[in-house]
Amino acid sequence: MTKLSVNINKIATIRNARGGNTPNLVEAAIKIQEFGGQGITIHPRPDERHIRYQDVYDLKPVVTTEFNIEGKPVDSFMELVLKSKPEQVTLVPDAEDAITSNAGWDTIKHFDYLTEVIKTFKEAGIRTSIFLDPNPALIESAAKTGADRIELYTEEFATQYGLGNLAAINPYKETTKLALANGLGVNAGHDLSLKNIEYFIREIPEIAEVSIGHALISEALYLGLENTIQTYLRKIELANL
């Protein structure tokens, strides 16, 4: 069954807009897990625009499910991850001026760099995942880096699905099939929502984990956080029937 990891960056963004500690990120993580969330994802950036580095250390003791830290493996990020030792680190090639993640790694071009970074994290006992566009041509090199998983960048699927183009799922299915054949687990995330999650998982039931933040927190404004998480879990369960 696909697991639901809740990205809490947006909660940190709301907190930072006013200063102080409301909403409380630690309390939010505890509640999300109580409500059924099967993981907590954060994406600290060097400018700390939402998640602050201190948040990582504050959250670590209360995450009893799976702690997934995403980010570009610059020196400060690597130090943060190695000190906090989450269950999973997801490597994302963030551009400095990007509002949000907008592309996956070119695992051929950056093969040596990724291999070195992944070796460091795996020696520390941390599962590694590479954020990747749905491109089968990148899978062989991704597997050879030593990564445990890939995370499929799903923005294009979400956009096309919203336009009624169901064929947009095909590159994701092909990439997943090849990844599994090469010994890689497959996660997914970015713009997945209550509108498209059931179709996505029904078509690709092998997805190990979805990481959802912006849509889930936005939907929770209307539906409530507990109800939103439970609705995601029901849709994932239905997709696996």
C-alpha positions as CSV (number, residue, x, y, z in Angstrom):
1,M,0.0,0.0,0.0
2,T,1.3,3.5,-0.9
3,K,2.2,5.5,2.1
4,L,1.2,9.2,2.6
5,S,4.0,11.5,3.7
6,V,2.8,15.0,4.5
7,N,5.0,17.9,3.5
8,I,4.7,20.6,6.2
9,N,6.6,23.4,4.4
10,K,3.4,25.5,3.9
11,I,2.7,25.4,7.6
12,A,6.1,26.8,8.2
13,T,5.4,29.5,5.6
14,I,2.3,30.6,7.5
15,R,4.3,30.7,10.7
16,N,7.1,32.8,9.2
17,A,4.7,35.3,7.8
18,R,3.9,36.6,11.2
19,G,7.0,35.6,13.2
20,G,6.6,33.8,16.5
21,N,5.6,30.2,16.6
22,T,2.0,30.1,15.4
23,P,1.1,27.7,13.9
24,N,3.5,25.4,15.8
25,L,5.3,23.1,13.5
26,V,6.1,20.5,16.1
27,E,2.4,20.3,17.2
28,A,1.3,20.1,13.5
29,A,3.6,17.2,12.9
30,I,2.3,15.4,16.0
31,K,-1.3,16.0,14.9
32,I,-0.7,14.9,11.3
33,Q,0.7,11.6,12.5
34,E,-2.3,11.2,14.9
35,F,-4.6,11.8,12.0
36,G,-3.1,9.0,10.0
37,G,-0.2,10.6,8.2
38,Q,2.5,8.0,7.6
39,G,5.4,10.3,7.3
40,I,6.6,13.9,7.6
41,T,8.4,15.6,4.8
42,I,10.3,18.9,5.0
43,H,12.4,20.8,2.5
44,P,14.8,23.2,4.2
45,R,16.4,25.7,1.8
46,P,19.5,27.7,2.6
47,D,17.5,30.9,2.8
48,E,15.1,29.3,5.3
49,R,12.1,30.7,3.5
50,H,9.8,28.2,5.2
51,I,11.5,25.3,7.1
52,R,14.3,26.6,9.3
53,Y,17.3,24.4,10.0
54,Q,16.4,24.5,13.7
55,D,13.0,23.0,12.8
56,V,14.8,19.8,11.7
57,Y,16.2,19.2,15.2
58,D,12.9,20.2,16.8
59,L,10.9,17.8,14.7
60,K,13.3,14.8,14.9
61,P,12.2,13.7,18.4
62,V,8.4,13.8,17.5
63,V,8.4,12.1,14.1
64,T,7.5,8.6,15.0
65,T,6.5,7.5,11.4
66,E,9.1,8.3,8.7
67,F,11.1,11.5,8.5
68,N,11.9,12.6,4.9
69,I,14.2,15.6,4.3
70,E,14.4,17.0,0.8
71,G,16.9,19.4,-0.6
72,K,19.9,20.2,-2.7
73,P,23.0,18.5,-1.2
74,V,25.0,21.6,-0.6
75,D,27.4,21.4,2.4
76,S,25.1,22.9,4.9
77,F,22.2,20.6,3.9
78,M,24.5,17.5,4.1
79,E,25.7,18.5,7.5
80,L,22.0,19.0,8.6
81,V,20.9,15.6,7.3
82,L,23.9,13.7,8.7
83,K,23.4,15.2,12.2
84,S,19.6,14.6,12.2
85,K,19.7,11.2,10.5
86,P,16.2,11.0,9.0
87,E,14.9,7.7,7.6
88,Q,15.1,9.1,4.1
89,V,16.8,11.9,2.3
90,T,15.5,13.1,-1.1
91,L,18.0,14.8,-3.3
92,V,16.5,17.7,-5.3
93,P,18.4,20.0,-7.8
94,D,17.0,23.3,-6.5
95,A,17.8,26.4,-8.5
96,E,18.6,29.2,-6.2
97,D,15.8,31.5,-7.6
98,A,13.2,28.7,-7.9
99,I,9.9,29.3,-6.0
100,T,9.5,25.6,-5.7
101,S,11.1,22.5,-7.2
102,N,10.7,22.6,-10.9
103,A,12.9,19.8,-12.4
104,G,14.5,16.5,-11.6
105,W,18.2,15.5,-11.8
106,D,20.0,14.7,-15.0
107,T,21.5,11.5,-13.5
108,I,23.8,11.1,-16.5
109,K,25.3,14.6,-16.4
110,H,25.5,14.6,-12.5
111,F,26.4,10.9,-12.1
112,D,29.7,11.4,-10.3
113,Y,28.3,14.1,-8.0
114,L,25.2,12.1,-7.0
115,T,27.2,8.9,-6.5
116,E,29.5,10.6,-4.0
117,V,26.7,12.3,-2.1
118,I,24.6,9.1,-2.0
119,K,27.6,7.1,-0.7
120,T,28.0,9.5,2.1
121,F,24.3,9.3,3.2
122,K,24.2,5.5,2.8
123,E,27.2,5.1,5.0
124,A,25.3,6.9,7.6
125,G,22.4,4.5,7.3
126,I,20.0,6.9,5.5
127,R,17.8,5.7,2.7
128,T,18.4,7.9,-0.4
129,S,16.0,9.0,-3.1
130,I,16.7,11.0,-6.3
131,F,14.1,13.5,-7.5
132,L,13.6,12.6,-11.2
133,D,11.6,13.6,-14.2
134,P,9.6,10.7,-15.8
135,N,12.3,9.8,-18.2
136,P,13.3,6.1,-18.6
137,A,16.6,7.2,-20.2
138,L,17.7,8.4,-16.7
139,I,17.0,5.2,-14.8
140,E,20.1,3.1,-15.5
141,S,22.4,5.9,-14.3
142,A,20.1,6.6,-11.3
143,A,20.4,3.0,-10.2
144,K,24.2,2.9,-10.7
145,T,24.6,5.9,-8.3
146,G,23.6,3.5,-5.5
147,A,20.3,5.3,-4.7
148,D,17.6,3.3,-3.0
149,R,14.7,5.1,-4.7
150,I,13.6,7.7,-7.1
151,E,10.9,10.3,-6.6
152,L,8.9,11.0,-9.7
153,Y,8.3,14.7,-10.3
154,T,4.6,14.8,-11.0
155,E,3.8,18.4,-11.9
156,E,3.4,17.6,-15.6
157,F,1.0,14.7,-14.8
158,A,-1.1,16.9,-12.6
159,T,-1.3,19.7,-15.1
160,Q,-2.2,17.4,-18.0
161,Y,-4.7,15.4,-15.9
162,G,-6.5,18.6,-15.0
163,L,-6.9,19.2,-18.8
164,G,-8.3,15.7,-19.3
165,N,-5.2,14.2,-20.9
166,L,-5.1,10.8,-19.2
167,A,-2.2,9.7,-21.5
168,A,0.0,11.9,-19.4
169,I,0.4,9.0,-17.0
170,N,2.2,6.9,-19.5
171,P,5.8,8.2,-19.0
172,Y,5.4,7.7,-15.3
173,K,4.3,4.1,-15.8
174,E,7.2,3.4,-18.1
175,T,9.7,5.0,-15.8
176,T,8.4,3.2,-12.8
177,K,8.5,-0.2,-14.6
178,L,12.1,0.3,-15.5
179,A,13.1,1.6,-12.1
180,L,11.6,-1.4,-10.4
181,A,13.5,-3.7,-12.9
182,N,16.7,-1.9,-11.9
183,G,16.1,-2.4,-8.2
184,L,14.9,1.1,-7.4
185,G,11.9,1.8,-5.2
186,V,9.6,4.6,-6.5
187,N,8.1,7.6,-4.7
188,A,6.2,10.5,-6.2
189,G,5.3,14.0,-5.5
190,H,4.6,17.6,-6.6
191,D,1.0,18.9,-7.3
192,L,-0.6,15.6,-6.5
193,S,-4.0,16.4,-4.9
194,L,-7.4,14.9,-3.9
195,K,-8.4,15.4,-7.5
196,N,-5.8,13.2,-9.1
197,I,-4.3,11.0,-6.4
198,E,-6.7,8.0,-6.8
199,Y,-6.1,7.8,-10.6
200,F,-2.3,8.1,-10.2
201,I,-2.1,5.3,-7.7
202,R,-4.6,3.1,-9.5
203,E,-2.5,3.3,-12.6
204,I,0.8,2.9,-10.7
205,P,0.1,0.8,-7.6
206,E,3.8,0.1,-7.1
207,I,4.4,3.7,-5.8
208,A,5.9,3.2,-2.4
209,E,5.2,6.7,-1.0
210,V,3.7,10.0,-2.1
211,S,4.8,13.3,-0.6
212,I,2.1,15.9,-0.6
213,G,2.2,19.4,0.9
214,H,0.8,22.4,-1.0
215,A,-2.4,20.8,-2.2
216,L,-3.0,19.0,1.1
217,I,-2.6,22.0,3.3
218,S,-4.7,24.1,0.9
219,E,-7.5,21.5,0.9
220,A,-7.3,21.4,4.7
221,L,-8.4,25.1,4.7
222,Y,-11.8,23.9,3.5
223,L,-12.0,20.4,4.8
224,G,-9.9,20.4,8.0
225,L,-6.6,18.8,8.4
226,E,-7.8,15.5,9.9
227,N,-10.5,15.0,7.3
228,T,-8.2,15.9,4.5
229,I,-5.5,13.3,5.5
230,Q,-8.2,10.7,6.0
231,T,-9.6,11.4,2.6
232,Y,-6.2,10.9,1.0
233,L,-5.8,7.6,2.8
234,R,-9.2,6.4,1.6
235,K,-8.5,7.4,-2.0
236,I,-5.2,5.6,-1.8
237,E,-6.9,2.5,-0.4
238,L,-9.6,2.6,-3.1
239,A,-6.9,2.8,-5.7
240,N,-5.3,-0.4,-4.5
241,L,-8.6,-2.4,-4.5
